[in-house]
Amino acid sequence: MTSQILDVTKALIAKLQSLAPEQQQTLLDFAEFLAHKHPQPQAVQQRVPDLNRGEIWMSEDFNDPLPDEFWTGEE
């Protein structure tokens, strides 16, 4: 299966290189349309523990209730 994909890719590249720049742009636009219409599932990236340790902070009153002015929009 992989060799078949490589063969198709090589054939596409060869054909693409023989086209005029305007035709190449048309094919690129179409490829982007297809990619948008049929998105490929993204590989799930593993989280890295402690990647940004010390980069953020939380205020001491983070969990305190918000004042009524916040909800009413009054000052």
Short mmCIF file of the C-alpha atoms (twelve columns), coordinates in Angstrom:
data_MODEL
# 
_entry.id   MODEL 
# 
loop_
_atom_site.group_PDB 
_atom_site.id 
_atom_site.type_symbol 
_atom_site.label_atom_id 
_atom_site.label_alt_id 
_atom_site.label_comp_id 
_atom_site.label_asym_id 
_atom_site.label_seq_id 
_atom_site.Cartn_x 
_atom_site.Cartn_y 
_atom_site.Cartn_z 
_atom_site.pdbx_PDB_model_num 
ATOM 1  C CA . MET A 1  0.000   0.000  0.000   1 
ATOM 2  C CA . THR A 2  2.789   2.448  0.901   1 
ATOM 3  C CA . SER A 3  4.623   1.839  -2.384  1 
ATOM 4  C CA . GLN A 4  1.376   2.464  -4.271  1 
ATOM 5  C CA . ILE A 5  0.968   5.811  -2.483  1 
ATOM 6  C CA . LEU A 6  4.561   6.736  -3.313  1 
ATOM 7  C CA . ASP A 7  4.003   5.827  -6.978  1 
ATOM 8  C CA . VAL A 8  0.894   8.018  -7.135  1 
ATOM 9  C CA . THR A 9  2.716   10.867 -5.385  1 
ATOM 10 C CA . LYS A 10 5.624   10.659 -7.831  1 
ATOM 11 C CA . ALA A 11 3.241   10.621 -10.786 1 
ATOM 12 C CA . LEU A 12 1.382   13.642 -9.428  1 
ATOM 13 C CA . ILE A 13 4.588   15.589 -8.889  1 
ATOM 14 C CA . ALA A 14 5.828   14.769 -12.388 1 
ATOM 15 C CA . LYS A 15 2.525   15.871 -13.919 1 
ATOM 16 C CA . LEU A 16 2.410   18.996 -11.767 1 
ATOM 17 C CA . GLN A 17 5.901   20.047 -12.849 1 
ATOM 18 C CA . SER A 18 4.863   19.859 -16.502 1 
ATOM 19 C CA . LEU A 19 1.957   22.303 -16.033 1 
ATOM 20 C CA . ALA A 20 1.956   26.070 -16.472 1 
ATOM 21 C CA . PRO A 21 2.094   28.119 -13.219 1 
ATOM 22 C CA . GLU A 22 -1.584  29.100 -13.541 1 
ATOM 23 C CA . GLN A 23 -2.581  25.439 -13.815 1 
ATOM 24 C CA . GLN A 24 -0.363  24.579 -10.857 1 
ATOM 25 C CA . GLN A 25 -2.167  27.236 -8.804  1 
ATOM 26 C CA . THR A 26 -5.535  25.807 -9.860  1 
ATOM 27 C CA . LEU A 27 -4.459  22.356 -8.683  1 
ATOM 28 C CA . LEU A 28 -3.160  23.773 -5.412  1 
ATOM 29 C CA . ASP A 29 -6.484  25.542 -4.837  1 
ATOM 30 C CA . PHE A 30 -8.344  22.303 -5.544  1 
ATOM 31 C CA . ALA A 31 -6.083  20.315 -3.204  1 
ATOM 32 C CA . GLU A 32 -6.727  22.842 -0.435  1 
ATOM 33 C CA . PHE A 33 -10.472 22.588 -1.119  1 
ATOM 34 C CA . LEU A 34 -10.320 18.795 -0.811  1 
ATOM 35 C CA . ALA A 35 -8.253  18.981 2.380   1 
ATOM 36 C CA . HIS A 36 -10.812 21.376 3.882   1 
ATOM 37 C CA . LYS A 37 -13.794 19.302 2.729   1 
ATOM 38 C CA . HIS A 38 -12.345 15.992 3.957   1 
ATOM 39 C CA . PRO A 39 -10.021 16.780 6.885   1 
ATOM 40 C CA . GLN A 40 -7.703  14.035 8.048   1 
ATOM 41 C CA . PRO A 41 -7.855  13.140 11.751  1 
ATOM 42 C CA . GLN A 42 -5.016  14.706 13.705  1 
ATOM 43 C CA . ALA A 43 -2.696  12.505 15.687  1 
ATOM 44 C CA . VAL A 44 -3.193  12.990 19.408  1 
ATOM 45 C CA . GLN A 45 -0.169  14.678 20.875  1 
ATOM 46 C CA . GLN A 46 0.974   13.471 24.243  1 
ATOM 47 C CA . ARG A 47 1.066   16.086 26.973  1 
ATOM 48 C CA . VAL A 48 4.441   16.891 28.450  1 
ATOM 49 C CA . PRO A 49 4.324   17.290 32.227  1 
ATOM 50 C CA . ASP A 50 5.933   20.450 33.628  1 
ATOM 51 C CA . LEU A 51 6.641   21.792 30.142  1 
ATOM 52 C CA . ASN A 52 5.973   25.402 31.175  1 
ATOM 53 C CA . ARG A 53 6.632   25.188 34.874  1 
ATOM 54 C CA . GLY A 54 6.928   28.655 36.380  1 
ATOM 55 C CA . GLU A 55 5.546   30.387 33.260  1 
ATOM 56 C CA . ILE A 56 2.103   31.161 34.704  1 
ATOM 57 C CA . TRP A 57 0.720   32.136 38.077  1 
ATOM 58 C CA . MET A 58 -2.680  32.376 39.705  1 
ATOM 59 C CA . SER A 59 -3.695  35.125 42.099  1 
ATOM 60 C CA . GLU A 60 -4.454  34.181 45.682  1 
ATOM 61 C CA . ASP A 61 -8.103  35.243 45.276  1 
ATOM 62 C CA . PHE A 62 -8.697  33.187 42.125  1 
ATOM 63 C CA . ASN A 63 -11.457 31.073 43.702  1 
ATOM 64 C CA . ASP A 64 -13.116 33.944 45.587  1 
ATOM 65 C CA . PRO A 65 -16.635 34.914 44.460  1 
ATOM 66 C CA . LEU A 66 -16.812 37.742 41.932  1 
ATOM 67 C CA . PRO A 67 -18.380 41.003 43.112  1 
ATOM 68 C CA . ASP A 68 -21.939 41.892 42.086  1 
ATOM 69 C CA . GLU A 69 -20.561 44.695 39.888  1 
ATOM 70 C CA . PHE A 70 -18.941 42.096 37.681  1 
ATOM 71 C CA . TRP A 71 -22.296 40.476 36.947  1 
ATOM 72 C CA . THR A 72 -24.393 43.620 36.682  1 
ATOM 73 C CA . GLY A 73 -21.900 45.697 34.700  1 
ATOM 74 C CA . GLU A 74 -22.164 48.549 37.173  1 
ATOM 75 C CA . GLU A 75 -19.151 50.400 38.449  1 
# 
